[in-house]
Each structure stands twice: as C-alpha cells, then as structure tokens.
Amino acid sequence: MDDVIIRRMTLGDVPVVAAIEQACFAAPWTLAMFESELTHNKVARYLVAERAGRVCGFAGVHIILDEGHITNIALLPEYRGKGLGKRLTLALMQYAANLGVGYLTLEVRCSNENAIALYRTLQFHKVNIRKRYYEDNGEDAWLMVCDRLPPAEADFAEPETEYQP
C-alpha cells in the first residue's frame, strides 16, 4: 500500500465517500450530510485515502479548541486488513495535532474487535461505555480517548485555519 496518497477531502470526493459510508455502516451518513460537513461545519476536517486515482477510504474529525472528536473512519472492504486503516488514522492524528489538538475521542461499537484493537495500538484507551449508542440495534459503544498525539509539524500551514487578526 505504498502507493496510497492521503489528502484533504474535497467536494468532488463526496459521492464516493458517501458510497463507502453506505457500504460500511448500518446507519450511514448521507451525501448531503458530507456536503454540509465540508461547506458549513467550520470544525469539521476530513481526509481521504486514494490509490491509483480511486478513493478507497476516509476519516473525519471535529475540532473544538484542543479537543478532536473522530466522527468516522471507513475503508472499502477490499482494503481492510492491509494496514491502510492504521495509516489513515495516524494521518488524521497528525493532522489534528498540527491543528492544535491535545487529545482525541471516538466511539466504537463494543463488538468491533478489529477497530478496538487498532485504536489500542495507537494508544487509545477505553474510558466509558455509551449505553445503547447505536440506533440501528441499540448496541453499546466504547468511548475511547488518546492524549498521546504526535508533535505538530513545524512547517504545517493551512490558510483556512490560520489566525487572521
């Protein structure tokens, strides 16, 4: 998977991202929800993983002050189990750190052992259970937190997040 590029999501990516979301989740976000995230939600940031010009996964985070909340991470089924989920999550962690985030939170289904194992390798810790969090089947979710983000990259700059007095 060395030929995978991880970059900011654009509006042009939204139809494919919405299709990936549909393929991965029981209660998927809609195309309109992703469009709104990119055009109206000032705290939302999304990355996509692209291989040979094809978006094969994405990850999102909401950033408020020094807290980041991971909204969703998804890969097309044929890209799972190859280390791409870890690369995408690490890229999101670095991106969040570059934007001043000190810790990240996320919810994950209690039954999603693969995701929980991945998050643990990235130093996320279970801190609480959200009872009946998932609407599709009432499953509980683990609330996980990571406060060990990589150092911010000194040369990182993003015009829309730079302070303009």
C-alpha positions as CSV (number, residue, x, y, z in Angstrom):
1,M,0.0,0.0,0.0
2,D,3.0,2.3,-0.5
3,D,1.2,3.9,-3.5
4,V,-1.7,5.3,-1.3
5,I,-2.0,9.1,-1.0
6,I,-3.7,10.6,2.0
7,R,-5.0,14.1,1.4
8,R,-7.8,16.5,2.3
9,M,-11.3,15.6,1.2
10,T,-12.8,17.8,-1.5
11,L,-16.5,18.3,-2.5
12,G,-15.6,16.2,-5.6
13,D,-14.9,13.2,-3.3
14,V,-18.2,13.3,-1.5
15,P,-20.2,10.9,-3.8
16,V,-17.5,8.2,-3.4
17,V,-17.2,8.9,0.3
18,A,-20.9,8.6,0.8
19,A,-20.9,5.3,-1.1
20,I,-18.1,4.0,1.1
21,E,-20.1,5.1,4.2
22,Q,-23.1,3.3,2.8
23,A,-21.1,0.1,2.3
24,C,-19.6,0.2,5.8
25,F,-22.2,1.3,8.2
26,A,-25.7,0.2,9.2
27,A,-26.9,3.8,9.8
28,P,-24.8,5.7,7.2
29,W,-24.4,9.4,6.8
30,T,-26.0,10.7,3.6
31,L,-24.3,12.5,0.7
32,A,-26.0,15.8,1.9
33,M,-24.5,15.3,5.4
34,F,-21.0,15.0,4.0
35,E,-21.6,18.1,1.7
36,S,-22.7,20.0,4.8
37,E,-19.7,18.9,6.7
38,L,-17.4,20.3,4.1
39,T,-19.3,23.5,3.3
40,H,-20.9,24.6,6.6
41,N,-19.3,22.9,9.5
42,K,-16.3,25.0,10.5
43,V,-15.0,22.5,13.0
44,A,-15.0,19.5,10.5
45,R,-11.9,18.2,8.8
46,Y,-11.8,15.1,6.6
47,L,-9.0,13.1,4.9
48,V,-9.3,10.6,2.1
49,A,-7.0,7.7,1.2
50,E,-6.6,7.4,-2.6
51,R,-4.9,4.6,-4.6
52,A,-4.5,4.8,-8.4
53,G,-6.9,7.7,-8.5
54,R,-9.6,5.9,-6.6
55,V,-10.8,7.0,-3.1
56,C,-10.7,3.8,-1.0
57,G,-11.2,5.2,2.5
58,F,-11.8,8.3,4.6
59,A,-11.6,9.7,8.1
60,G,-13.1,12.7,9.8
61,V,-12.6,14.8,12.9
62,H,-14.4,17.7,14.6
63,I,-12.0,20.1,16.3
64,I,-13.1,22.4,19.0
65,L,-10.3,24.2,20.8
66,D,-7.8,21.5,21.8
67,E,-10.2,18.6,21.5
68,G,-10.8,16.5,18.5
69,H,-13.6,14.0,18.1
70,I,-13.2,11.4,15.4
71,T,-16.5,11.2,13.6
72,N,-15.9,8.3,11.2
73,I,-13.2,6.2,9.7
74,A,-14.1,3.8,6.8
75,L,-12.4,1.7,4.2
76,L,-13.8,-0.2,1.3
77,P,-13.9,-3.9,2.3
78,E,-11.2,-4.9,-0.1
79,Y,-8.7,-2.5,1.5
80,R,-9.2,-3.7,5.1
81,G,-6.6,-5.8,6.9
82,K,-3.7,-4.3,4.9
83,G,-2.6,-1.5,7.3
84,L,-4.4,1.2,5.5
85,G,-6.8,1.9,8.4
86,K,-3.8,2.4,10.6
87,R,-2.1,4.8,8.1
88,L,-5.3,6.8,7.7
89,T,-5.9,7.0,11.4
90,L,-2.3,8.0,12.0
91,A,-2.6,10.7,9.3
92,L,-5.7,12.0,11.0
93,M,-4.0,12.1,14.3
94,Q,-1.0,14.0,12.8
95,Y,-3.4,16.4,11.1
96,A,-5.3,17.0,14.3
97,A,-2.0,17.6,16.2
98,N,-1.0,20.1,13.6
99,L,-4.2,22.0,14.2
100,G,-3.5,22.2,17.9
101,V,-5.5,19.2,19.2
102,G,-4.2,17.8,22.5
103,Y,-6.4,14.7,22.7
104,L,-8.9,12.8,20.5
105,T,-12.1,11.0,21.4
106,L,-14.2,8.5,19.5
107,E,-17.0,6.0,19.9
108,V,-16.7,2.4,18.6
109,R,-19.1,-0.5,18.7
110,C,-18.3,-2.8,21.6
111,S,-18.5,-5.7,19.1
112,N,-16.0,-4.1,16.7
113,E,-12.9,-6.0,18.0
114,N,-10.8,-5.2,15.0
115,A,-11.3,-1.4,15.4
116,I,-10.8,-1.6,19.1
117,A,-7.5,-3.5,18.6
118,L,-6.3,-0.9,16.1
119,Y,-7.2,2.0,18.4
120,R,-5.3,0.4,21.3
121,T,-2.2,0.1,19.1
122,L,-2.5,3.8,18.6
123,Q,-2.7,4.4,22.4
124,F,-6.4,5.0,22.6
125,H,-7.9,3.9,25.9
126,K,-11.4,2.8,26.9
127,V,-12.8,5.3,29.3
128,N,-16.6,4.7,29.4
129,I,-19.5,2.9,27.8
130,R,-22.2,4.8,26.0
131,K,-25.3,2.7,26.6
132,R,-27.5,1.9,23.5
133,Y,-25.4,4.4,21.5
134,Y,-26.2,2.8,18.1
135,E,-29.7,3.5,16.8
136,D,-29.8,0.6,14.3
137,N,-29.6,-2.1,17.0
138,G,-29.2,-0.4,20.4
139,E,-25.6,-1.7,20.8
140,D,-23.4,0.0,23.3
141,A,-20.3,1.9,22.3
142,W,-16.9,2.3,24.0
143,L,-15.8,5.9,24.4
144,M,-12.1,5.9,23.8
145,V,-9.6,8.6,24.3
146,C,-6.0,9.2,23.1
147,D,-3.9,12.0,24.6
148,R,-0.6,10.9,23.0
149,L,-0.7,12.6,19.7
150,P,2.4,13.2,17.6
151,P,4.1,16.5,17.9
152,A,2.8,19.2,15.5
153,E,4.8,19.6,12.3
154,A,6.6,23.0,12.5
155,D,6.1,23.7,8.8
156,F,2.4,22.9,8.7
157,A,0.1,25.7,7.4
158,E,-3.5,25.7,6.3
159,P,-4.9,29.0,5.2
160,E,-8.4,28.5,6.4
161,T,-7.2,27.7,10.0
162,E,-4.6,30.4,10.3
163,Y,-5.4,33.2,12.7
164,Q,-6.2,36.4,10.9
165,P,-6.4,39.4,13.3
